[in-house]
Amino acid sequence: MCGRRLPGSSHFVDCEDPREPSLQSLEGLRAFRSLEELILDNNLLGDDLVLPGLPRLHTLTLNKNRITDLEYLLDHLAEVTPALEYLSLLGNVACPNELVSLEKDEEDYKRYRCFVLHKLPQLKFLDAQKVTREEREEALLRGAFMKVVKPKPSIVDADASQEHRYTPLPSASRELTSHRGVLGKCRYVYYGKNSEGNRFIRDDQL
């Protein structure tokens, strides 16, 4: 599995080799309560992530996984990793920036950092950026109100949304494979002030 322990080291590393399977279980970590650094990048880990108690862990990276529920993760880490000082969540939906969505901007990321520091005030680095004094003060004042809402899965598929999309064309002409003409009737009503006889005469015919 990926995330195997290096000999003589407290590090677990992710597996960049696409031929290697992704990490499926963290049960084996229970034997390493003295672990200090843990790297679990690129392992398809989701919101069911459960870490054992790791009281000495100070560095954890979970980049490029499938984590969407930020509050659940932070509450879990606060419980099982009390010494955590370095955390990185880049590439997860739970970390709102342009790496996961072009709709996110710098303000979204700032709110995310504020909420993370509210939950984990002992952090010194978040996503490879040093935590500043201003951020700590902001987290103390407003962090509780900066909750990043977990995105809800869409229940409307693409075909349905296309089907209900507004179009000014008659229903018979909306199908791309239909080349049948559509015949309509309309009554022309003239509301101009000029005479009926002159309204179709062009300027170059005068």
Secondary structure, 3 states (H helix, E strand, C coil): CCCCECCCCCCECCCCCCCCCCCCCCHHHHHCCCCCEEECCCCCCCCCCCCCCCCCCCEEECCCCCCCCHHHHHHHHHHHCCCCCEEECCCCCCCCCCCCCCCCCHHHHHHHHHHHHHHCCCCCEECCEECCHHHHHHHHHHHHHCCCCCCCCCCCCHHHHHHCCCCCCCHHHCCCCCCCCCCCCCCCCCCCCCCCCCCCCCHHHC
